[in-house]
Amino acid sequence: MARFEEADARLFKNIWVCMRCNAKNRSGSGTKPRLCRKCGSKRLRLKHKTKKS
């Protein structure tokens, strides 16, 4: 099953993952959220994209 541009944008764009509790945080404005919505941590990273094999 091949992915297309719209699906990649929906799955990976503006989604940040908390490094403490692994909660997904969406950012509507395109900037990094300040705090995790679940635990309040500031340690956030972008969601990893899957590698093509």
Backbone bond lengths (Angstrom), bond angles and torsions (degrees), N, CA, C in turn:
res aa  C-N    CA-C-N  psi(-1)  N-CA   C-N-CA  omega(-1)  CA-C   N-CA-C  phi
1 M - - - 1.444 - - 1.528 108.59 -
2 A 1.291 116.20 121.22 1.465 121.15 -178.15 1.522 110.11 -89.55
3 R 1.342 114.48 140.98 1.455 119.15 175.97 1.522 109.24 -93.23
4 F 1.302 116.92 155.23 1.448 121.42 178.94 1.515 109.32 -123.88
5 E 1.322 116.95 171.45 1.468 123.36 -171.56 1.535 112.69 -56.49
6 E 1.322 117.48 -43.31 1.462 120.39 -177.86 1.528 111.19 -65.29
7 A 1.318 116.79 -38.17 1.470 120.36 179.63 1.527 110.30 -68.66
8 D 1.334 117.58 -42.15 1.464 120.21 177.48 1.517 111.44 -61.16
9 A 1.320 117.10 -41.73 1.466 120.35 179.23 1.521 110.94 -63.60
10 R 1.323 116.83 -40.47 1.461 120.57 -179.40 1.523 111.63 -68.52
11 L 1.336 117.49 -36.09 1.460 121.11 -175.94 1.523 113.48 -81.74
12 F 1.360 117.89 -34.06 1.458 119.31 -169.66 1.521 115.17 -120.59
13 K 1.323 119.69 -19.59 1.456 120.54 -174.84 1.527 110.77 -77.89
14 N 1.315 115.96 130.12 1.472 123.60 176.16 1.526 113.09 62.23
15 I 1.330 117.79 30.69 1.457 120.78 174.80 1.519 107.80 -114.52
16 W 1.312 115.40 121.72 1.459 122.61 -179.50 1.512 108.55 -112.35
17 V 1.333 117.31 144.18 1.457 122.95 -178.71 1.522 108.56 -116.11
18 C 1.319 116.29 132.22 1.455 121.46 178.05 1.520 108.93 -74.51
19 M 1.334 116.85 133.57 1.459 120.29 -179.32 1.523 112.12 -83.43
20 R 1.319 117.73 -7.06 1.465 120.39 177.21 1.526 111.26 -94.67
21 C 1.335 117.68 -48.47 1.468 119.70 -174.68 1.531 113.88 -116.08
22 N 1.349 118.07 -0.41 1.469 124.00 178.51 1.522 114.28 63.14
23 A 1.322 117.40 23.54 1.458 120.19 176.46 1.523 109.29 -77.79
24 K 1.340 116.55 144.55 1.454 120.78 176.48 1.521 108.61 -90.19
25 N 1.321 116.18 131.70 1.453 122.96 179.99 1.515 108.54 -121.20
26 R 1.321 117.49 120.93 1.454 121.09 177.24 1.525 109.65 -88.92
27 S 1.327 114.32 140.69 1.453 120.17 177.06 1.519 107.62 -116.59
28 G 1.313 117.30 110.04 1.453 121.04 -177.43 1.512 113.57 -72.48
29 S 1.326 117.45 -29.80 1.460 120.52 -174.83 1.521 112.87 -87.17
30 G 1.325 118.72 -8.01 1.449 121.10 -179.81 1.511 114.08 91.25
31 T 1.318 117.23 -5.09 1.461 120.46 177.45 1.526 109.48 -100.89
32 K 1.302 115.79 162.88 1.462 120.59 -178.71 1.528 109.90 -69.08
33 P 1.332 117.85 132.06 1.458 119.70 174.78 1.532 110.52 -64.74
34 R 1.308 117.48 148.82 1.462 120.49 -178.02 1.511 112.26 -74.13
35 L 1.331 117.25 -42.18 1.462 121.97 -175.25 1.522 110.43 -133.97
36 C 1.323 114.93 155.56 1.461 121.02 172.76 1.528 108.74 -69.04
37 R 1.324 116.30 139.76 1.471 120.00 -178.50 1.520 111.49 -72.95
38 K 1.341 117.32 -20.67 1.454 120.86 -173.39 1.531 113.04 -97.86
39 C 1.363 116.69 -46.74 1.466 118.99 -174.51 1.528 113.14 -115.84
40 G 1.331 118.93 -10.94 1.458 121.28 177.26 1.519 114.67 85.25
41 S 1.331 117.95 8.07 1.460 121.81 -178.79 1.526 110.80 -73.52
42 K 1.328 115.79 153.78 1.465 121.05 176.30 1.522 111.97 -96.09
43 R 1.333 117.31 -4.48 1.466 121.99 -175.71 1.526 109.87 -85.52
44 L 1.339 116.75 91.74 1.454 122.31 -178.84 1.526 109.29 -121.31
45 R 1.332 115.98 147.80 1.450 122.07 175.79 1.520 108.54 -135.27
46 L 1.336 116.79 159.17 1.447 120.28 175.34 1.527 110.27 -69.51
47 K 1.308 116.77 150.57 1.458 120.62 178.02 1.519 108.85 -66.68
48 H 1.341 116.74 133.78 1.459 121.33 -179.89 1.521 110.07 -70.83
49 K 1.325 115.44 139.76 1.442 120.40 174.65 1.522 108.61 -88.86
50 T 1.326 116.80 147.46 1.456 120.44 -179.24 1.523 109.60 -73.58
51 K 1.331 116.31 144.69 1.460 121.05 179.73 1.517 110.02 -81.68
52 K 1.327 115.79 140.85 1.450 120.20 176.12 1.519 109.22 -79.83
53 S 1.302 116.97 132.86 1.467 118.91 -178.23 1.517 110.54 -110.48
